Amino acid sequence: MDLLDLLYSSSRPSLLDRIRCVWCLPLLIVLYLLVALHYGLTCLYNFGPSEGKDTLFDAEILHDYGVSIRNLPYIAALARNNVSSNLVLQIPDVVGLFNVVAVINVTFVVIIFCGIKTFTAINRMQMRQRMKHIHKQLLNALLLQ
């Protein structure tokens, strides 16, 4: 019964009507797939094997594991490489790092925004004090996860 009361008190008809639009869910799925594709292609093409990484990592992997890195698929980010006492900036890896950081930062901003909106919505709702306490406990449990 408490679960039904929780669901009824937390659902507002106007909000549910806006969420139930025909194109909302497919657009969210397409957006998610585009971000995942961007993230995957960034990791594949920017952090994939290269001659500089092969020469740098091959001796270490061969010494530690007895396997040549040229025979293994791997993904690694190498921001700069020391070639004959000159630091060479690895542009694809740096661009890939900026792309990955941008995706992660946008994700954190969305999480924080939704958390603040949820917290303020819980505080503004007209419900019993016990239900508000349960809502806050659920929100705290979500934050801990």
Buried (B, 14 or more C-beta within 10 A) or exposed (E): EEEEBBEEBBEEEEEEEEEEEEEEEEEEEEEEEEEEEBBEEBBEEBBBBBEBBBEBBBEEBEEEEEEEBEEEEEEEBBEEBEEEEEEEEBEBBBEBBEBBEEBEEEEEEEEEEEEEEBBEEBEEEEBEEEBBEBBEEBBEEEEEE
